[in-house]
Amino acid sequence: MPLTRDLLRDPTGVLQDFQARTRLPTVAFSPDGTRLGVLGHGAVVTLWDVASGQKGPVLKSQGADIMALAFDPSGRSVAGVGADDRIILWDLTTGVDRLTLFPGPLGSNV
């Protein structure tokens, strides 16, 4: 996808090669536009530095595949929603998932 390659300034074609071998179902920009979160296969989110095109931290979940992704307004956390409806919140300063919410019956505590 040329647009993504241009955004990440990937003159080596590494990202383009990655795209040829995988599907990129979801991407999300940080609020300040400096980072791009990309869903990979399974429960993996890769962060990219938009200005340099450098690959950043890889965030992983122990649960089901991540289906959706969003940065919080401060840009310090990113949330993912798993195929099993769990919600994972990663702290971007540490790369650790600091909160996981599991679905439960209506009205129950999660």
N, C-alpha and C positions, 0 to 999 in steps of 0.2 A: 504494500500500500504506500505509494509515494508520499502522501501527505504526512503519515507518521514518520517516514524516514526523514523528510525535510524538517519536521518539528524537532526531531532528536539530533539533527545534523550528524547523520551516520554515514560518512563518506566511505567507510570500510565495507558497508553492505552487511554487517553482522546482524543487525536487526531485520533487514530484509530477508536474509537467509533463515533467521528464526521464524519469521512470519510464513515462509514457504513451507516450513515443517510443522507448524502449529496453527491453531485457530486462536485469534485474540478476541474473545467474546465481549470483553468489557474493559474500558479504560476510564480513568478519572484524573483530572488535573487538580492539584492543590489550589486552594483559594488564591494564592499569590502567583500561580502559574509557573512556579519554579520546578515542581516535581510532577511526574506522571506515574500513576499506579496502573499496572497492567496485570490482568488476570491471566495466569498460565493454566496448565493442566492441573486438575485436582484442587487441592487446598493451598495454592501458592499464589502470592502477590509479589511482583517485582516492582521496585521503585526505580525510576530513572531521573537523572538530573537533566532537565530540558535544555539548559544553556550549553552544557558540555557534551550531552549525549552519553554520559557515563552511567553504567549500571550501578544502582545503589543497593540497599539492603533487600533481602528476600524475606518476606513475611510468610510464615507457615501456620496452618491450623491443623489440629489433630482430628478435626471432624470431617464432614462431608465436603464435596467440592464447593468452592466459593462461587456464587452465582451473580452477585452484585457488589459494588464497591463505591464508597464515598468518603471524602475527606471531611473532617469537622471544620467549622468556620475558622478556627485558629490555625489550622494546618498542622497541629501537633499530634493528631490521631487520625487513624483511618479505620473505617468500619466495613466489615464484610458480612454478607448474609449467605449462609450455607444452604445447600440443597435440602438439608434436614431441618431448615427453619431456624437454626441457631444463629445468633448474632455474635460476632467476634469484634472486639475493639482493641486495636494495636496502638501502643505508645510508640511514636516514631523516633523519640530520642533514644529508646532502648531497643526497639524492634520486637519487644515482647508483647504477647497478647495479655493485656491487663484485666480484661473482663470478657467472659463468655456467658451469654444468656441462652438458656435452653427453653424451647417452647413447652408450654404446659396447658392443662385444661383451662378454659375461660374462667377468670376470677382467681386463679391460683397464683401463688408467688413463684417467681422464676429464679 
